[in-house]
Amino acid sequence: MQQALVRTYSRWGHVRQRDPLGYTRRVLANLRVDHWRRRRREVLVPPEDVSPDSTPLHARSSADRTGDRDQLVRALATLTPRQRRVVVLRHFLDLSEAEVAADLGVSAGTVKSTASRAMAALRTALSLDQTDAGDARHGSDR
């Protein structure tokens, strides 16, 4: 609570002209999230302790990786242009939701909902590709 008070007080000139209660709620929520992130218990392994052969992608053949890439590109092509842009900016370029929203000129909520729908569509497209590939390998007719 003290940190929220300090942050709100330091921006009071700007905040009081808008929505002080909303700003303070957002500060409290952000402080809580920051606290959770600081306490996260991840065990990170130094890069020198990870051999390339121990990672799942390196264990696969070059042809398998090329096939995976082709499958992903085809699945991305099924998305709308906006969904494709959001997925690429968020997951391939690793931009934050706010950065993607600013880049596309939309709200952060639009980025979240578009990304959610796009990922669901990709899961569906990729699972259908897996099913079709399995059927083709086993020689079954569809």
Buried (B, 14 or more C-beta within 10 A) or exposed (E): EEEBEEBBEEEEEEBEEEEEEEBBEBBBEEBEEEEEEEEEEEEEEEEEEEEEEEEEEEEEEEEEEEEEEEBBEEBBEBBEEBBBBBBBBBEEEEBEBEBBBEBBEBEBEBBBEBBEBBBEBBEEBBEEBEEEEEEEEEEEEE
